[in-house]
Amino acid sequence: MDPIPTEAAYLQAASLMLGLPIRPEHQADVAAAFAVLGTQARLITEFSLPADIEAAPRFTP
């Protein structure tokens, strides 16, 4: 089993794969923003929905 990458390792690998270099002076800020996004994503993915919920066929504001 592969080890779970750290956020810093993930950001470095993603930066290289996407061809979007992160300057050393910006790495801390990018890591902080990534951590905030991770927290927000957990709020969505950990929210449980009832089993009988049905998706709306179309969103109409």
FIFIMI-980523 format. One record per atom (N, C-alpha, C, O): z, y, x; residue in three letters. Coordinates in steps of 0.1 Angstrom, whole numbers, plus 2048, in hexadecimal, padded with zeros to 3 digits. Atoms other than C-alpha are relative to their C-alpha. Example, Ala and Ser with C-alpha at 12.3 -4.5 7.8 and 13.67 -1.06 7.14 Angstrom:
2
8007F4809ALA/84E7D387BALA/80080C809ALA/80780C813ALA/8007F57F7SER/8477F5889SER/80880B7F8SER/8098167FDSER/
! end
This chain:
61
8007F4808MET/800800800MET/80080C809MET/80880D812MET/8007F47F9ASP/7F782280DASP/80C8097FDASP/8108097F2ASP/7F57F7802PRO/81383B812PRO/7FC80C7F7PRO/7F08107F7PRO/8037F4808ILE/8158587F9ILE/7FF80C809ILE/80880F810ILE/8027F47F7PRO/80787780APRO/80980C7FCPRO/80C80D7F0PRO/7F87F4803THR/81C89680CTHR/7F680B7FBTHR/7EA80A7FCTHR/8087F5806GLU/8108B67FBGLU/7F880780BGLU/7EC80A80AGLU/8077FA7F5ALA/8078C581DALA/7F57F8805ALA/7EA7FD808ALA/80B8097FCALA/7F38A7827ALA/7F58007F6ALA/7E97FF7FAALA/80A80080ATYR/7E18A7806TYR/7F880D801TYR/7EC80C800TYR/8077F37FFLEU/7D98CC809LEU/7F680080CLEU/7EB80580BLEU/8098007F4GLN/7CB8C782CGLN/7F47F77FEGLN/7E97FB801GLN/80B809802ALA/7B68A9822ALA/7F68067F5ALA/7EA8057F7ALA/8087FA80BALA/7A98BA802ALA/7F880C806ALA/7EC80E803ALA/8067F57FASER/7A18D9816SER/7F47FC808SER/7E9801808SER/80B8057F7LEU/78C8C582FLEU/7F57FA7F7LEU/7E97FC7FALEU/80A806808MET/77B8B1814MET/7F780A7F8MET/7EB8087F6MET/8077F6808LEU/7718CF800LEU/7F980B808LEU/7F1813803LEU/8067F67F7GLY/7678E481EGLY/80680E7FDGLY/7FF8187FFGLY/7FA7F3802LEU/7808FF815LEU/80C801809LEU/8177FD806LEU/7F57FF7F7PRO/795907833PRO/80B8097FBPRO/8088137F5PRO/7F57F8803ILE/7B791582FILE/80680680DILE/80A7FE816ILE/7FB7FA7F4ARG/7C192E849ARG/80F7FD802ARG/8167FC7F8ARG/7F28037FEPRO/7E292785APRO/80A80A7FAPRO/8158067F5PRO/7F77F6805GLU/7F194784EGLU/8017FF7F0GLU/80A8057EAGLU/80080280EHIS/7E993D82AHIS/8057F27FBHIS/8077F07EFHIS/7FC80D803GLN/7F591982BGLN/80D7FF7F8GLN/80E7F87EEGLN/7F4800807ALA/81892081FALA/7FE8057F2ALA/8047FF7E9ALA/8027FA80EASP/80C935801ASP/7F87F67F8ASP/7FB7F47ECASP/80880A807VAL/7F291A7F8VAL/8097F47FCVAL/8087EF7F1VAL/7F780B803ALA/80D8FF7FAALA/80A8047F5ALA/80D7FC7ECALA/7F67FB80BALA/8259147E4ALA/7F88007F3ALA/7FE7FC7E8ALA/80880080CALA/8099197CAALA/7FD7F27FBALA/7FE7EF7EFALA/80380E803PHE/8018F47CBPHE/80D7FA7FAPHE/80C7F27F0PHE/7F3805805ALA/8268EC7C5ALA/8028057F1ALA/8077FD7E9ALA/7FF7FB80EVAL/8269037A6VAL/7F77F97F7VAL/7FB7F57ECVAL/80A807808LEU/8078F2799LEU/8057F27FDLEU/8037ED7F2LEU/7FB80E802GLY/8178D079EGLY/80C8007F5GLY/80C7F77EDGLY/7F57FE80ATHR/8368DC78ATHR/7FA8027F2THR/7FF7FC7E8THR/8067FE80DGLN/8208E876EGLN/7F97F47FBGLN/7F97F07EFGLN/80680C803ALA/80C8C876EALA/80A7F67FBALA/8077EE7F1ALA/7F580A804ARG/82C8B376BARG/8048047F2ARG/8077FA7EAARG/7FC7FC80DLEU/8358C774CLEU/7F77FA7F5LEU/7FB7F67EBLEU/80A805809ILE/8158BC73BILE/8007F1800ILE/8007EB7F5ILE/80180F800THR/814898747THR/80C7F97FCTHR/80B7EE7F7THR/7F4806804GLU/83889173FGLU/8048037F2GLU/80E7FD7EDGLU/7FE7FD80EPHE/83689F71CPHE/7FC7F47F8PHE/7F07F07F8PHE/80480C807SER/837881705SER/7FB8047F2SER/80180D7EBSER/8067FE80ELEU/8228806E5LEU/8047F47F7LEU/8057E97FCLEU/7FE80C809PRO/82986B6C7PRO/7F57F7800PRO/7E97FB802PRO/80A80B7FFALA/81684A6C6ALA/7F68027F5ALA/7EA7FE7F6ALA/80A7FF80BASP/8068536A4ASP/7F880D800ASP/7F28107F6ASP/8077F3800ILE/7F88756AEILE/7F17FD801ILE/7EC7F4808ILE/80E8017FFGLU/7D387A6A9GLU/7FA80D806GLU/7FF818803GLU/8067F47F9ALA/7BD8916BEALA/7F88077F6ALA/7F18017EDALA/8097F8809ALA/7AC8AD6ACALA/7F27FE804ALA/7EF7FE810ALA/80E8027FCPRO/7878A86AAPRO/7F980C806PRO/7F080B80EPRO/8067F37FAARG/7808CD6B4ARG/80B80A7FFARG/81280C7F5ARG/7F67F5800PHE/7968EA6BEPHE/7F980C7FAPHE/7EE8107FEPHE/8057F4806THR/7919086A8THR/80B80A801THR/8168097FATHR/7F57F77FFPRO/7A69266B2PRO/8028097F4PRO/80A8117F3PRO/
! end
